[in-house]
Amino acid sequence: MERALKHYPVAEVGGHLHDTYGQALVNIYASLELGIHAFDASAFMLAGLDIDAGVDLDGLVDAGAFISWVLDRAPASRAGKALMAKRAS
């Protein structure tokens, strides 16, 4: 991101970060520290930082659970699984 910011203004830089090796959240956080505020998917962490991403997290978790149920497989989202476990307790 630092390299991108050498060539583009911060308002034109955003992130689309995958969770390869579990690094997505740390990379999003590092990008936030650089002033980057546009991301394709980071709603769970942003909510934890009290940043309104305009996403209904409960609705998102419900949609993921429904899709997983239809596909007859366990949800893959770690954040979704954590929120569903919290609901169950």
PDB file with one MODEL, atoms N, CA, C and O in Angstrom:
MODEL        1
ATOM      1  N   MET A   1       0.820  -1.183   0.000  1.00  0.00           N
ATOM      2  CA  MET A   1       0.000   0.000   0.000  1.00  0.00           C
ATOM      3  C   MET A   1       0.872   1.258   0.000  1.00  0.00           C
ATOM      4  O   MET A   1       0.549   2.256  -0.643  1.00  0.00           O
ATOM      5  N   GLU A   2       1.981   1.186   0.734  1.00  0.00           N
ATOM      6  CA  GLU A   2       2.877   2.342   0.751  1.00  0.00           C
ATOM      7  C   GLU A   2       3.381   2.656  -0.653  1.00  0.00           C
ATOM      8  O   GLU A   2       3.492   3.823  -1.026  1.00  0.00           O
ATOM      9  N   ARG A   3       3.684   1.629  -1.424  1.00  0.00           N
ATOM     10  CA  ARG A   3       4.134   1.854  -2.807  1.00  0.00           C
ATOM     11  C   ARG A   3       3.033   2.475  -3.641  1.00  0.00           C
ATOM     12  O   ARG A   3       3.289   3.385  -4.429  1.00  0.00           O
ATOM     13  N   ALA A   4       1.807   1.993  -3.477  1.00  0.00           N
ATOM     14  CA  ALA A   4       0.681   2.547  -4.229  1.00  0.00           C
ATOM     15  C   ALA A   4       0.489   4.023  -3.894  1.00  0.00           C
ATOM     16  O   ALA A   4       0.203   4.836  -4.773  1.00  0.00           O
ATOM     17  N   LEU A   5       0.650   4.361  -2.617  1.00  0.00           N
ATOM     18  CA  LEU A   5       0.453   5.741  -2.185  1.00  0.00           C
ATOM     19  C   LEU A   5       1.538   6.680  -2.709  1.00  0.00           C
ATOM     20  O   LEU A   5       1.357   7.897  -2.685  1.00  0.00           O
ATOM     21  N   LYS A   6       2.655   6.140  -3.180  1.00  0.00           N
ATOM     22  CA  LYS A   6       3.686   6.976  -3.804  1.00  0.00           C
ATOM     23  C   LYS A   6       3.246   7.446  -5.192  1.00  0.00           C
ATOM     24  O   LYS A   6       3.775   8.423  -5.722  1.00  0.00           O
ATOM     25  N   HIS A   7       2.267   6.736  -5.778  1.00  0.00           N
ATOM     26  CA  HIS A   7       1.829   7.027  -7.142  1.00  0.00           C
ATOM     27  C   HIS A   7       0.399   7.536  -7.239  1.00  0.00           C
ATOM     28  O   HIS A   7       0.023   8.154  -8.236  1.00  0.00           O
ATOM     29  N   TYR A   8      -0.403   7.279  -6.205  1.00  0.00           N
ATOM     30  CA  TYR A   8      -1.822   7.633  -6.237  1.00  0.00           C
ATOM     31  C   TYR A   8      -2.214   8.313  -4.936  1.00  0.00           C
ATOM     32  O   TYR A   8      -1.685   7.981  -3.875  1.00  0.00           O
ATOM     33  N   PRO A   9      -3.150   9.273  -5.013  1.00  0.00           N
ATOM     34  CA  PRO A   9      -3.637   9.885  -3.768  1.00  0.00           C
ATOM     35  C   PRO A   9      -4.420   8.869  -2.942  1.00  0.00           C
ATOM     36  O   PRO A   9      -5.039   7.952  -3.481  1.00  0.00           O
ATOM     37  N   VAL A  10      -4.381   9.049  -1.635  1.00  0.00           N
ATOM     38  CA  VAL A  10      -5.020   8.097  -0.718  1.00  0.00           C
ATOM     39  C   VAL A  10      -6.505   7.909  -1.042  1.00  0.00           C
ATOM     40  O   VAL A  10      -7.046   6.824  -0.831  1.00  0.00           O
ATOM     41  N   ALA A  11      -7.164   8.943  -1.546  1.00  0.00           N
ATOM     42  CA  ALA A  11      -8.590   8.834  -1.874  1.00  0.00           C
ATOM     43  C   ALA A  11      -8.846   7.884  -3.038  1.00  0.00           C
ATOM     44  O   ALA A  11      -9.979   7.450  -3.245  1.00  0.00           O
ATOM     45  N   GLU A  12      -7.801   7.557  -3.801  1.00  0.00           N
ATOM     46  CA  GLU A  12      -7.953   6.668  -4.951  1.00  0.00           C
ATOM     47  C   GLU A  12      -7.450   5.248  -4.669  1.00  0.00           C
ATOM     48  O   GLU A  12      -7.459   4.402  -5.563  1.00  0.00           O
ATOM     49  N   VAL A  13      -7.019   4.984  -3.450  1.00  0.00           N
ATOM     50  CA  VAL A  13      -6.464   3.678  -3.109  1.00  0.00           C
ATOM     51  C   VAL A  13      -7.431   2.937  -2.192  1.00  0.00           C
ATOM     52  O   VAL A  13      -7.927   3.495  -1.213  1.00  0.00           O
ATOM     53  N   GLY A  14      -7.692   1.681  -2.519  1.00  0.00           N
ATOM     54  CA  GLY A  14      -8.543   0.841  -1.695  1.00  0.00           C
ATOM     55  C   GLY A  14      -7.963  -0.553  -1.631  1.00  0.00           C
ATOM     56  O   GLY A  14      -7.017  -0.875  -2.349  1.00  0.00           O
ATOM     57  N   GLY A  15      -8.524  -1.368  -0.782  1.00  0.00           N
ATOM     58  CA  GLY A  15      -7.995  -2.714  -0.614  1.00  0.00           C
ATOM     59  C   GLY A  15      -9.010  -3.795  -0.920  1.00  0.00           C
ATOM     60  O   GLY A  15     -10.191  -3.677  -0.593  1.00  0.00           O
ATOM     61  N   HIS A  16      -8.533  -4.838  -1.544  1.00  0.00           N
ATOM     62  CA  HIS A  16      -9.281  -6.081  -1.724  1.00  0.00           C
ATOM     63  C   HIS A  16      -8.340  -7.163  -1.218  1.00  0.00           C
ATOM     64  O   HIS A  16      -7.507  -7.672  -1.968  1.00  0.00           O
ATOM     65  N   LEU A  17      -8.474  -7.507   0.038  1.00  0.00           N
ATOM     66  CA  LEU A  17      -7.487  -8.347   0.709  1.00  0.00           C
ATOM     67  C   LEU A  17      -8.070  -9.710   1.042  1.00  0.00           C
ATOM     68  O   LEU A  17      -9.126  -9.812   1.666  1.00  0.00           O
ATOM     69  N   HIS A  18      -7.380 -10.738   0.626  1.00  0.00           N
ATOM     70  CA  HIS A  18      -7.788 -12.110   0.925  1.00  0.00           C
ATOM     71  C   HIS A  18      -7.139 -12.543   2.234  1.00  0.00           C
ATOM     72  O   HIS A  18      -6.167 -11.932   2.679  1.00  0.00           O
ATOM     73  N   ASP A  19      -7.661 -13.572   2.838  1.00  0.00           N
ATOM     74  CA  ASP A  19      -7.171 -14.016   4.136  1.00  0.00           C
ATOM     75  C   ASP A  19      -6.102 -15.100   4.005  1.00  0.00           C
ATOM     76  O   ASP A  19      -6.068 -16.046   4.792  1.00  0.00           O
ATOM     77  N   THR A  20      -5.239 -14.957   3.016  1.00  0.00           N
ATOM     78  CA  THR A  20      -4.147 -15.904   2.830  1.00  0.00           C
ATOM     79  C   THR A  20      -3.254 -15.896   4.064  1.00  0.00           C
ATOM     80  O   THR A  20      -2.798 -14.840   4.503  1.00  0.00           O
ATOM     81  N   TYR A  21      -3.015 -17.051   4.607  1.00  0.00           N
ATOM     82  CA  TYR A  21      -2.206 -17.204   5.817  1.00  0.00           C
ATOM     83  C   TYR A  21      -2.760 -16.391   6.987  1.00  0.00           C
ATOM     84  O   TYR A  21      -2.013 -16.039   7.900  1.00  0.00           O
ATOM     85  N   GLY A  22      -4.070 -16.087   6.968  1.00  0.00           N
ATOM     86  CA  GLY A  22      -4.700 -15.370   8.076  1.00  0.00           C
ATOM     87  C   GLY A  22      -4.240 -13.932   8.225  1.00  0.00           C
ATOM     88  O   GLY A  22      -4.239 -13.405   9.337  1.00  0.00           O
ATOM     89  N   GLN A  23      -3.848 -13.280   7.131  1.00  0.00           N
ATOM     90  CA  GLN A  23      -3.272 -11.939   7.206  1.00  0.00           C
ATOM     91  C   GLN A  23      -4.215 -10.811   6.787  1.00  0.00           C
ATOM     92  O   GLN A  23      -3.819  -9.646   6.834  1.00  0.00           O
ATOM     93  N   ALA A  24      -5.429 -11.112   6.385  1.00  0.00           N
ATOM     94  CA  ALA A  24      -6.320 -10.063   5.877  1.00  0.00           C
ATOM     95  C   ALA A  24      -6.571  -8.966   6.905  1.00  0.00           C
ATOM     96  O   ALA A  24      -6.433  -7.784   6.588  1.00  0.00           O
ATOM     97  N   LEU A  25      -6.933  -9.333   8.120  1.00  0.00           N
ATOM     98  CA  LEU A  25      -7.274  -8.310   9.115  1.00  0.00           C
ATOM     99  C   LEU A  25      -6.088  -7.436   9.470  1.00  0.00           C
ATOM    100  O   LEU A  25      -6.242  -6.221   9.596  1.00  0.00           O
ATOM    101  N   VAL A  26      -4.925  -8.012   9.633  1.00  0.00           N
ATOM    102  CA  VAL A  26      -3.756  -7.204   9.959  1.00  0.00           C
ATOM    103  C   VAL A  26      -3.408  -6.279   8.796  1.00  0.00           C
ATOM    104  O   VAL A  26      -2.961  -5.153   9.016  1.00  0.00           O
ATOM    105  N   ASN A  27      -3.607  -6.741   7.565  1.00  0.00           N
ATOM    106  CA  ASN A  27      -3.342  -5.886   6.413  1.00  0.00           C
ATOM    107  C   ASN A  27      -4.362  -4.759   6.294  1.00  0.00           C
ATOM    108  O   ASN A  27      -4.012  -3.645   5.905  1.00  0.00           O
ATOM    109  N   ILE A  28      -5.610  -5.039   6.624  1.00  0.00           N
ATOM    110  CA  ILE A  28      -6.631  -3.991   6.631  1.00  0.00           C
ATOM    111  C   ILE A  28      -6.304  -2.960   7.699  1.00  0.00           C
ATOM    112  O   ILE A  28      -6.395  -1.756   7.460  1.00  0.00           O
ATOM    113  N   TYR A  29      -5.927  -3.435   8.867  1.00  0.00           N
ATOM    114  CA  TYR A  29      -5.588  -2.513   9.958  1.00  0.00           C
ATOM    115  C   TYR A  29      -4.393  -1.636   9.584  1.00  0.00           C
ATOM    116  O   TYR A  29      -4.400  -0.432   9.838  1.00  0.00           O
ATOM    117  N   ALA A  30      -3.375  -2.238   8.985  1.00  0.00           N
ATOM    118  CA  ALA A  30      -2.207  -1.464   8.557  1.00  0.00           C
ATOM    119  C   ALA A  30      -2.602  -0.436   7.501  1.00  0.00           C
ATOM    120  O   ALA A  30      -2.087   0.682   7.498  1.00  0.00           O
ATOM    121  N   SER A  31      -3.508  -0.809   6.611  1.00  0.00           N
ATOM    122  CA  SER A  31      -3.982   0.130   5.596  1.00  0.00           C
ATOM    123  C   SER A  31      -4.750   1.287   6.224  1.00  0.00           C
ATOM    124  O   SER A  31      -4.605   2.434   5.802  1.00  0.00           O
ATOM    125  N   LEU A  32      -5.567   0.987   7.233  1.00  0.00           N
ATOM    126  CA  LEU A  32      -6.281   2.049   7.952  1.00  0.00           C
ATOM    127  C   LEU A  32      -5.295   3.046   8.554  1.00  0.00           C
ATOM    128  O   LEU A  32      -5.521   4.256   8.523  1.00  0.00           O
ATOM    129  N   GLU A  33      -4.199   2.521   9.102  1.00  0.00           N
ATOM    130  CA  GLU A  33      -3.193   3.411   9.699  1.00  0.00           C
ATOM    131  C   GLU A  33      -2.537   4.312   8.658  1.00  0.00           C
ATOM    132  O   GLU A  33      -2.029   5.379   9.003  1.00  0.00           O
ATOM    133  N   LEU A  34      -2.538   3.899   7.387  1.00  0.00           N
ATOM    134  CA  LEU A  34      -1.985   4.713   6.310  1.00  0.00           C
ATOM    135  C   LEU A  34      -3.005   5.702   5.756  1.00  0.00           C
ATOM    136  O   LEU A  34      -2.686   6.511   4.885  1.00  0.00           O
ATOM    137  N   GLY A  35      -4.238   5.633   6.268  1.00  0.00           N
ATOM    138  CA  GLY A  35      -5.273   6.546   5.819  1.00  0.00           C
ATOM    139  C   GLY A  35      -6.194   5.986   4.757  1.00  0.00           C
ATOM    140  O   GLY A  35      -7.074   6.691   4.264  1.00  0.00           O
ATOM    141  N   ILE A  36      -6.005   4.735   4.399  1.00  0.00           N
ATOM    142  CA  ILE A  36      -6.856   4.089   3.397  1.00  0.00           C
ATOM    143  C   ILE A  36      -8.144   3.656   4.076  1.00  0.00           C
ATOM    144  O   ILE A  36      -8.120   3.012   5.125  1.00  0.00           O
ATOM    145  N   HIS A  37      -9.275   4.017   3.468  1.00  0.00           N
ATOM    146  CA  HIS A  37     -10.560   3.733   4.102  1.00  0.00           C
ATOM    147  C   HIS A  37     -11.542   3.017   3.188  1.00  0.00           C
ATOM    148  O   HIS A  37     -12.719   2.912   3.533  1.00  0.00           O
ATOM    149  N   ALA A  38     -11.104   2.521   2.038  1.00  0.00           N
ATOM    150  CA  ALA A  38     -11.992   1.814   1.112  1.00  0.00           C
ATOM    151  C   ALA A  38     -11.550   0.361   1.014  1.00  0.00           C
ATOM    152  O   ALA A  38     -10.420   0.072   0.621  1.00  0.00           O
ATOM    153  N   PHE A  39     -12.450  -0.554   1.375  1.00  0.00           N
ATOM    154  CA  PHE A  39     -12.143  -1.980   1.344  1.00  0.00           C
ATOM    155  C   PHE A  39     -13.340  -2.740   0.798  1.00  0.00           C
ATOM    156  O   PHE A  39     -14.486  -2.360   1.039  1.00  0.00           O
ATOM    157  N   ASP A  40     -13.078  -3.809   0.064  1.00  0.00           N
ATOM    158  CA  ASP A  40     -14.156  -4.633  -0.464  1.00  0.00           C
ATOM    159  C   ASP A  40     -14.819  -5.461   0.622  1.00  0.00           C
ATOM    160  O   ASP A  40     -16.034  -5.653   0.587  1.00  0.00           O
ATOM    161  N   ALA A  41     -14.058  -5.952   1.578  1.00  0.00           N
ATOM    162  CA  ALA A  41     -14.633  -6.818   2.603  1.00  0.00           C
ATOM    163  C   ALA A  41     -13.816  -6.741   3.876  1.00  0.00           C
ATOM    164  O   ALA A  41     -12.705  -7.266   3.953  1.00  0.00           O
ATOM    165  N   SER A  42     -14.379  -6.079   4.871  1.00  0.00           N
ATOM    166  CA  SER A  42     -13.710  -5.998   6.174  1.00  0.00           C
ATOM    167  C   SER A  42     -14.698  -5.586   7.252  1.00  0.00           C
ATOM    168  O   SER A  42     -14.314  -5.028   8.280  1.00  0.00           O
ATOM    169  N   ALA A  43     -15.958  -5.861   7.012  1.00  0.00           N
ATOM    170  CA  ALA A  43     -17.014  -5.359   7.884  1.00  0.00           C
ATOM    171  C   ALA A  43     -16.879  -5.817   9.325  1.00  0.00           C
ATOM    172  O   ALA A  43     -17.161  -5.039  10.236  1.00  0.00           O
ATOM    173  N   PHE A  44     -16.453  -7.063   9.566  1.00  0.00           N
ATOM    174  CA  PHE A  44     -16.410  -7.566  10.944  1.00  0.00           C
ATOM    175  C   PHE A  44     -15.379  -6.815  11.767  1.00  0.00           C
ATOM    176  O   PHE A  44     -15.666  -6.412  12.894  1.00  0.00           O
ATOM    177  N   MET A  45     -14.179  -6.618  11.224  1.00  0.00           N
ATOM    178  CA  MET A  45     -13.149  -5.906  11.978  1.00  0.00           C
ATOM    179  C   MET A  45     -13.524  -4.441  12.156  1.00  0.00           C
ATOM    180  O   MET A  45     -13.321  -3.872  13.228  1.00  0.00           O
ATOM    181  N   LEU A  46     -14.063  -3.836  11.120  1.00  0.00           N
ATOM    182  CA  LEU A  46     -14.420  -2.426  11.219  1.00  0.00           C
ATOM    183  C   LEU A  46     -15.480  -2.212  12.289  1.00  0.00           C
ATOM    184  O   LEU A  46     -15.427  -1.229  13.028  1.00  0.00           O
ATOM    185  N   ALA A  47     -16.434  -3.120  12.378  1.00  0.00           N
ATOM    186  CA  ALA A  47     -17.449  -3.014  13.427  1.00  0.00           C
ATOM    187  C   ALA A  47     -16.797  -3.100  14.798  1.00  0.00           C
ATOM    188  O   ALA A  47     -17.209  -2.399  15.723  1.00  0.00           O
ATOM    189  N   GLY A  48     -15.798  -3.940  14.942  1.00  0.00           N
ATOM    190  CA  GLY A  48     -15.076  -4.069  16.207  1.00  0.00           C
ATOM    191  C   GLY A  48     -14.304  -2.812  16.562  1.00  0.00           C
ATOM    192  O   GLY A  48     -14.005  -2.570  17.731  1.00  0.00           O
ATOM    193  N   LEU A  49     -13.977  -2.001  15.544  1.00  0.00           N
ATOM    194  CA  LEU A  49     -13.281  -0.729  15.766  1.00  0.00           C
ATOM    195  C   LEU A  49     -14.270   0.438  15.840  1.00  0.00           C
ATOM    196  O   LEU A  49     -13.868   1.601  15.847  1.00  0.00           O
ATOM    197  N   ASP A  50     -15.562   0.117  15.893  1.00  0.00           N
ATOM    198  CA  ASP A  50     -16.633   1.129  15.902  1.00  0.00           C
ATOM    199  C   ASP A  50     -16.618   2.021  14.672  1.00  0.00           C
ATOM    200  O   ASP A  50     -16.924   3.211  14.751  1.00  0.00           O
ATOM    201  N   ILE A  51     -16.256   1.428  13.520  1.00  0.00           N
ATOM    202  CA  ILE A  51     -16.318   2.129  12.240  1.00  0.00           C
ATOM    203  C   ILE A  51     -17.525   1.591  11.492  1.00  0.00           C
ATOM    204  O   ILE A  51     -17.618   0.389  11.242  1.00  0.00           O
ATOM    205  N   ASP A  52     -18.456   2.480  11.129  1.00  0.00           N
ATOM    206  CA  ASP A  52     -19.668   2.059  10.437  1.00  0.00           C
ATOM    207  C   ASP A  52     -19.344   1.783   8.975  1.00  0.00           C
ATOM    208  O   ASP A  52     -19.029   2.700   8.217  1.00  0.00           O
ATOM    209  N   ALA A  53     -19.423   0.512   8.585  1.00  0.00           N
ATOM    210  CA  ALA A  53     -19.150   0.117   7.206  1.00  0.00           C
ATOM    211  C   ALA A  53     -20.439   0.039   6.391  1.00  0.00           C
ATOM    212  O   ALA A  53     -20.407  -0.307   5.210  1.00  0.00           O
ATOM    213  N   GLY A  54     -21.567   0.359   7.012  1.00  0.00           N
ATOM    214  CA  GLY A  54     -22.842   0.305   6.307  1.00  0.00           C
ATOM    215  C   GLY A  54     -23.312  -1.115   6.039  1.00  0.00           C
ATOM    216  O   GLY A  54     -24.075  -1.352   5.102  1.00  0.00           O
ATOM    217  N   VAL A  55     -22.860  -2.061   6.853  1.00  0.00           N
ATOM    218  CA  VAL A  55     -23.214  -3.467   6.668  1.00  0.00           C
ATOM    219  C   VAL A  55     -23.993  -3.953   7.878  1.00  0.00           C
ATOM    220  O   VAL A  55     -23.590  -3.720   9.017  1.00  0.00           O
ATOM    221  N   ASP A  56     -25.107  -4.627   7.631  1.00  0.00           N
ATOM    222  CA  ASP A  56     -25.896  -5.253   8.689  1.00  0.00           C
ATOM    223  C   ASP A  56     -25.242  -6.590   9.021  1.00  0.00           C
ATOM    224  O   ASP A  56     -25.504  -7.589   8.352  1.00  0.00           O
ATOM    225  N   LEU A  57     -24.395  -6.619  10.047  1.00  0.00           N
ATOM    226  CA  LEU A  57     -23.633  -7.830  10.357  1.00  0.00           C
ATOM    227  C   LEU A  57     -24.524  -9.013  10.697  1.00  0.00           C
ATOM    228  O   LEU A  57     -24.248 -10.138  10.279  1.00  0.00           O
ATOM    229  N   ASP A  58     -25.593  -8.768  11.455  1.00  0.00           N
ATOM    230  CA  ASP A  58     -26.492  -9.871  11.777  1.00  0.00           C
ATOM    231  C   ASP A  58     -27.130 -10.441  10.519  1.00  0.00           C
ATOM    232  O   ASP A  58     -27.254 -11.658  10.375  1.00  0.00           O
ATOM    233  N   GLY A  59     -27.536  -9.558   9.608  1.00  0.00           N
ATOM    234  CA  GLY A  59     -28.106 -10.014   8.341  1.00  0.00           C
ATOM    235  C   GLY A  59     -27.091 -10.757   7.498  1.00  0.00           C
ATOM    236  O   GLY A  59     -27.429 -11.740   6.839  1.00  0.00           O
ATOM    237  N   LEU A  60     -25.844 -10.295   7.512  1.00  0.00           N
ATOM    238  CA  LEU A  60     -24.778 -10.950   6.765  1.00  0.00           C
ATOM    239  C   LEU A  60     -24.509 -12.352   7.316  1.00  0.00           C
ATOM    240  O   LEU A  60     -24.337 -13.305   6.555  1.00  0.00           O
ATOM    241  N   VAL A  61     -24.474 -12.468   8.640  1.00  0.00           N
ATOM    242  CA  VAL A  61     -24.275 -13.781   9.276  1.00  0.00           C
ATOM    243  C   VAL A  61     -25.445 -14.706   8.941  1.00  0.00           C
ATOM    244  O   VAL A  61     -25.245 -15.879   8.627  1.00  0.00           O
ATOM    245  N   ASP A  62     -26.662 -14.173   9.011  1.00  0.00           N
ATOM    246  CA  ASP A  62     -27.835 -14.984   8.676  1.00  0.00           C
ATOM    247  C   ASP A  62     -27.787 -15.463   7.223  1.00  0.00           C
ATOM    248  O   ASP A  62     -28.097 -16.620   6.938  1.00  0.00           O
ATOM    249  N   ALA A  63     -27.398 -14.576   6.311  1.00  0.00           N
ATOM    250  CA  ALA A  63     -27.315 -14.950   4.889  1.00  0.00           C
ATOM    251  C   ALA A  63     -26.261 -16.033   4.685  1.00  0.00           C
ATOM    252  O   ALA A  63     -26.494 -16.995   3.955  1.00  0.00           O
ATOM    253  N   GLY A  64     -25.107 -15.883   5.323  1.00  0.00           N
ATOM    254  CA  GLY A  64     -24.056 -16.892   5.203  1.00  0.00           C
ATOM    255  C   GLY A  64     -24.484 -18.231   5.761  1.00  0.00           C
ATOM    256  O   GLY A  64     -24.194 -19.274   5.175  1.00  0.00           O
ATOM    257  N   ALA A  65     -25.173 -18.209   6.889  1.00  0.00           N
ATOM    258  CA  ALA A  65     -25.663 -19.456   7.493  1.00  0.00           C
ATOM    259  C   ALA A  65     -26.690 -20.125   6.583  1.00  0.00           C
ATOM    260  O   ALA A  65     -26.679 -21.345   6.420  1.00  0.00           O
ATOM    261  N   PHE A  66     -27.571 -19.330   5.994  1.00  0.00           N
ATOM    262  CA  PHE A  66     -28.581 -19.876   5.093  1.00  0.00           C
ATOM    263  C   PHE A  66     -27.938 -20.493   3.858  1.00  0.00           C
ATOM    264  O   PHE A  66     -28.294 -21.599   3.454  1.00  0.00           O
ATOM    265  N   ILE A  67     -26.994 -19.779   3.262  1.00  0.00           N
ATOM    266  CA  ILE A  67     -26.313 -20.301   2.069  1.00  0.00           C
ATOM    267  C   ILE A  67     -25.578 -21.596   2.407  1.00  0.00           C
ATOM    268  O   ILE A  67     -25.620 -22.558   1.642  1.00  0.00           O
ATOM    269  N   SER A  68     -24.913 -21.613   3.544  1.00  0.00           N
ATOM    270  CA  SER A  68     -24.207 -22.834   3.962  1.00  0.00           C
ATOM    271  C   SER A  68     -25.181 -23.985   4.166  1.00  0.00           C
ATOM    272  O   SER A  68     -24.892 -25.121   3.789  1.00  0.00           O
ATOM    273  N   TRP A  69     -26.346 -23.692   4.767  1.00  0.00           N
ATOM    274  CA  TRP A  69     -27.367 -24.718   4.977  1.00  0.00           C
ATOM    275  C   TRP A  69     -27.856 -25.265   3.638  1.00  0.00           C
ATOM    276  O   TRP A  69     -27.989 -26.478   3.477  1.00  0.00           O
ATOM    277  N   VAL A  70     -28.127 -24.373   2.671  1.00  0.00           N
ATOM    278  CA  VAL A  70     -28.598 -24.803   1.347  1.00  0.00           C
ATOM    279  C   VAL A  70     -27.549 -25.672   0.662  1.00  0.00           C
ATOM    280  O   VAL A  70     -27.887 -26.662   0.013  1.00  0.00           O
ATOM    281  N   LEU A  71     -26.277 -25.302   0.804  1.00  0.00           N
ATOM    282  CA  LEU A  71     -25.193 -26.063   0.181  1.00  0.00           C
ATOM    283  C   LEU A  71     -24.794 -27.295   0.987  1.00  0.00           C
ATOM    284  O   LEU A  71     -23.945 -28.077   0.562  1.00  0.00           O
ATOM    285  N   ASP A  72     -25.412 -27.459   2.149  1.00  0.00           N
ATOM    286  CA  ASP A  72     -25.138 -28.592   3.041  1.00  0.00           C
ATOM    287  C   ASP A  72     -23.651 -28.667   3.411  1.00  0.00           C
ATOM    288  O   ASP A  72     -23.008 -29.713   3.310  1.00  0.00           O
ATOM    289  N   ARG A  73     -23.139 -27.516   3.842  1.00  0.00           N
ATOM    290  CA  ARG A  73     -21.744 -27.475   4.292  1.00  0.00           C
ATOM    291  C   ARG A  73     -21.621 -26.474   5.437  1.00  0.00           C
ATOM    292  O   ARG A  73     -22.468 -25.598   5.613  1.00  0.00           O
ATOM    293  N   ALA A  74     -20.584 -26.619   6.184  1.00  0.00           N
ATOM    294  CA  ALA A  74     -20.359 -25.713   7.319  1.00  0.00           C
ATOM    295  C   ALA A  74     -19.939 -24.340   6.811  1.00  0.00           C
ATOM    296  O   ALA A  74     -19.267 -24.237   5.785  1.00  0.00           O
ATOM    297  N   PRO A  75     -20.329 -23.287   7.519  1.00  0.00           N
ATOM    298  CA  PRO A  75     -19.879 -21.951   7.137  1.00  0.00           C
ATOM    299  C   PRO A  75     -18.348 -21.877   7.159  1.00  0.00           C
ATOM    300  O   PRO A  75     -17.704 -22.487   8.013  1.00  0.00           O
ATOM    301  N   ALA A  76     -17.773 -21.127   6.216  1.00  0.00           N
ATOM    302  CA  ALA A  76     -16.317 -21.006   6.129  1.00  0.00           C
ATOM    303  C   ALA A  76     -15.797 -19.755   6.831  1.00  0.00           C
ATOM    304  O   ALA A  76     -14.621 -19.695   7.192  1.00  0.00           O
ATOM    305  N   SER A  77     -16.640 -18.776   7.025  1.00  0.00           N
ATOM    306  CA  SER A  77     -16.213 -17.508   7.624  1.00  0.00           C
ATOM    307  C   SER A  77     -15.907 -17.677   9.107  1.00  0.00           C
ATOM    308  O   SER A  77     -16.772 -18.076   9.887  1.00  0.00           O
ATOM    309  N   ARG A  78     -14.671 -17.370   9.489  1.00  0.00           N
ATOM    310  CA  ARG A  78     -14.310 -17.464  10.910  1.00  0.00           C
ATOM    311  C   ARG A  78     -15.110 -16.466  11.734  1.00  0.00           C
ATOM    312  O   ARG A  78     -15.573 -16.786  12.829  1.00  0.00           O
ATOM    313  N   ALA A  79     -15.271 -15.267  11.210  1.00  0.00           N
ATOM    314  CA  ALA A  79     -16.028 -14.258  11.946  1.00  0.00           C
ATOM    315  C   ALA A  79     -17.491 -14.672  12.055  1.00  0.00           C
ATOM    316  O   ALA A  79     -18.105 -14.521  13.111  1.00  0.00           O
ATOM    317  N   GLY A  80     -18.050 -15.197  10.961  1.00  0.00           N
ATOM    318  CA  GLY A  80     -19.430 -15.667  10.988  1.00  0.00           C
ATOM    319  C   GLY A  80     -19.637 -16.784  11.985  1.00  0.00           C
ATOM    320  O   GLY A  80     -20.627 -16.800  12.716  1.00  0.00           O
ATOM    321  N   LYS A  81     -18.696 -17.724  12.015  1.00  0.00           N
ATOM    322  CA  LYS A  81     -18.790 -18.827  12.980  1.00  0.00           C
ATOM    323  C   LYS A  81     -18.705 -18.305  14.409  1.00  0.00           C
ATOM    324  O   LYS A  81     -19.422 -18.779  15.290  1.00  0.00           O
ATOM    325  N   ALA A  82     -17.841 -17.344  14.636  1.00  0.00           N
ATOM    326  CA  ALA A  82     -17.700 -16.783  15.988  1.00  0.00           C
ATOM    327  C   ALA A  82     -18.981 -16.084  16.418  1.00  0.00           C
ATOM    328  O   ALA A  82     -19.415 -16.237  17.559  1.00  0.00           O
ATOM    329  N   LEU A  83     -19.590 -15.320  15.518  1.00  0.00           N
ATOM    330  CA  LEU A  83     -20.829 -14.619  15.863  1.00  0.00           C
ATOM    331  C   LEU A  83     -21.981 -15.594  16.067  1.00  0.00           C
ATOM    332  O   LEU A  83     -22.823 -15.375  16.938  1.00  0.00           O
ATOM    333  N   MET A  84     -22.033 -16.677  15.276  1.00  0.00           N
ATOM    334  CA  MET A  84     -23.081 -17.676  15.479  1.00  0.00           C
ATOM    335  C   MET A  84     -22.883 -18.400  16.805  1.00  0.00           C
ATOM    336  O   MET A  84     -23.860 -18.698  17.491  1.00  0.00           O
ATOM    337  N   ALA A  85     -21.642 -18.689  17.179  1.00  0.00           N
ATOM    338  CA  ALA A  85     -21.361 -19.335  18.466  1.00  0.00           C
ATOM    339  C   ALA A  85     -21.747 -18.411  19.609  1.00  0.00           C
ATOM    340  O   ALA A  85     -22.270 -18.866  20.626  1.00  0.00           O
ATOM    341  N   LYS A  86     -21.496 -17.126  19.452  1.00  0.00           N
ATOM    342  CA  LYS A  86     -21.865 -16.157  20.496  1.00  0.00           C
ATOM    343  C   LYS A  86     -23.388 -16.122  20.663  1.00  0.00           C
ATOM    344  O   LYS A  86     -23.889 -16.042  21.785  1.00  0.00           O
ATOM    345  N   ARG A  87     -24.106 -16.182  19.572  1.00  0.00           N
ATOM    346  CA  ARG A  87     -25.568 -16.203  19.626  1.00  0.00           C
ATOM    347  C   ARG A  87     -26.049 -17.444  20.367  1.00  0.00           C
ATOM    348  O   ARG A  87     -26.994 -17.370  21.153  1.00  0.00           O
ATOM    349  N   ALA A  88     -25.405 -18.586  20.122  1.00  0.00           N
ATOM    350  CA  ALA A  88     -25.838 -19.868  20.684  1.00  0.00           C
ATOM    351  C   ALA A  88     -25.576 -19.948  22.195  1.00  0.00           C
ATOM    352  O   ALA A  88     -26.221 -20.725  22.899  1.00  0.00           O
ATOM    353  N   SER A  89     -24.637 -19.151  22.683  1.00  0.00           N
ATOM    354  CA  SER A  89     -24.294 -19.257  24.110  1.00  0.00           C
ATOM    355  C   SER A  89     -25.193 -18.446  25.001  1.00  0.00           C
ATOM    356  O   SER A  89     -25.016 -18.444  26.219  1.00  0.00           O
TER     357      SER A  89
ENDMDL
END
